[in-house]
């Protein structure tokens, strides 16, 4: 499980920070959260193959979060992307997507599945769920959580006592069931242990709302926008953004394990003081820079 920041600026890119985009890797899933202008170039600079993308989660349709989509889709098409690209976003996403292809001549040939998201769980498989909540922005905007399901880990040494190894019946134990092997009952609670799933929450472009805390509750990692310093709190509120101090307060109230700050105003060349502001509220904080990668263990 890994997060790579492809862009960490806010509305205006800088010489060091591109428009917002985050790649989240989990086993065979590669989820792109937002796609600001220049994202396909960030993939190239970071030596990351964009064809690996399986899903795109759009938080909202402000240009600094989506203007990279046309170029990225052309890139995928030219590289013979052969999967069905799943795109999720707030109300209006299907119409925006349709209109986007009327901006210019294009020969994009992709299978794209678009789903507009309200709130709650909008995707689930045997390994994880994706959950959304509405945020407080000037346009329809969503926050997202990736929630890994708990898994049962097999106690190999315990099974050796029964002479059991590499047999399909072990799958029944992973499903939480007791089994019988060589006329001996093997109890699931002794043969397996529960590995708690990880939770990662992404909050981008929003003023404060209780929904953030509700969604982020008990996350192993919270990625949160920190557009302004606390001295510009009124400006942040006027444009429905958060300060670094507020991000720290949210992390504390949501009882998360770790906080990463991103989406910084172009006015700040050095953002280390934003880290200090957040740390006054919540200790375990990091700053995101373009191309930073964070492993989630």
Secondary structure, DSSP 8 states (H G I E B T S, - for coil): -EEEEEE-B-SS--SS--S-EEEEEETTEEEEE---TTHHHHHHHTT--GGG--EEE-----HHHHTTHHHHHHHHHHTT--SEEEEEESTTHHHHHHHHTTSS------EEEEEE--SEEEEE-SSEEEEEEE-BSSS--EEEEEEE--EEEE-HHHHHTTT--S-TTHHHHHTT--EEETTEEE-HHHHEEEE---EEEEE-S-B--HHHHHHHTT-SEEEEE--B-GGGHHHHHHTT--BHHHHHHHHHHTT-S-EEEE-B-TT-S--HHHHHHHHTT-SSEEE--TT-EEE--
